[in-house]
Amino acid sequence: MKLSEFEYILPKELIAQYPSRQRDMCRLMVMDRGSRTIEHKAFSDIIEYFKDGDCLVLNNTKVIPARLFARRKTLGKVEIFLIEKKFPVSEALLRPSVRVKEGETITLESGDEVQVLGRGEVGRFVKFNRPIDDILNQVGHIPLPPYIARRDEVNDKSDYQTVYGVKDGATASPTAGLHFTSEILDKIRAKGVSIVYVTLHTNYGTFSPIKCEEIEGHRMHKEYYELPQETVDAVCRTKERGGVVFAVGTTANRVLEHCADDFRASSGWTSLFICPGYKFRVTDHLITNFHLPKSTLIILASAFAGKEFIMDAYREAIIRKYRFFSYGDATLIL
């Protein structure tokens, strides 16, 4: 399929720059694949779609403050966006990259010096002079995506995290989970639903642009995942009893589908790229946000719901002025 088939025109004012005042009071578009119908709800209404015996799978990754600001000796500004968190050498995206020479030393806001090394798989290697966690805790910034046209603020430290994120490692938030509150999760659990977790440390693999016109030629950057035994047991029990597995976000969905051939507890790396034609074997319903045009995320949603249905839904969302992307509104695809 051609990448251009996943293009749409979005008015700039519909790109959410801040989250809803309350996590669960964003809007929810409910898309029924069977009837090809669309309903418009509040996210808090999602509770009504669960029943006893279902399973809700959440990604419990936690976003690290992966953006650092530095200056060259010429006083030119450099932004460092970590792709991974390793010490002493990590891979990062630098902006501007072309001006920074291999071997050059740049200075962080903390006064720490970082040496810029050679090229990695997608970025540049940078070498830190003291533990990276200490540096990130001191001067790291929340890595808001570039379509949020502002610097991170104090509230982003909590707003850009899910309420259940506990495992440090992501450089982008699993944003479908941002709408859940502890109260909503308690109400879902009270209906007899198993709530379990996977981990996928969302990074460059999720948000890297597709550069080939034929999407089948795209290769995802690998991301680290964990599938615990508790989650395996809950999903298998749900399937055996005829229940429904809800995946929260494309990230949780990719972990489940990556492990579908041999569904047992495991950890490792996934570069699974899901596009139309893929046969989903674990996920029954998908909760996700509205995604960028021509991204791996809208392509995954199109694989799940059907491209025509997704594009129709996005057109309706634009007409009804839904809020898009990370801090925007949500969809539930049944």
Secondary structure, 3 states (H helix, E strand, C coil): CEHHHHCCCCCHHHECCCCCCCHHHCEEEEEECCCCEEEEEEHHHHHHHCCCCCEEEEECEEECCCEEEEECCCCCEEEEEECCCCCCEEEEEEECCCCCCCCCEEEECCCCEEEEEEECCCCEEEEECCCHHHHHHHHCECCCCCCCCCCCCCCHHHHCCCCCCCEEEECCCCHHHHHCCHHHHHHHHHCCCEEEEEEECCCHHHHCCCCCCEHHHCCCCCEEEEECHHHHHHHHHHHHCCCCEEEEHHHHHHHHHHCHHHCCCEEEEECCCCCCCCCCCCCCEEEEECCCCCCHHHHHHHHHHCHHHHHHHHHHHHHCCCCECCCCCEEEEC
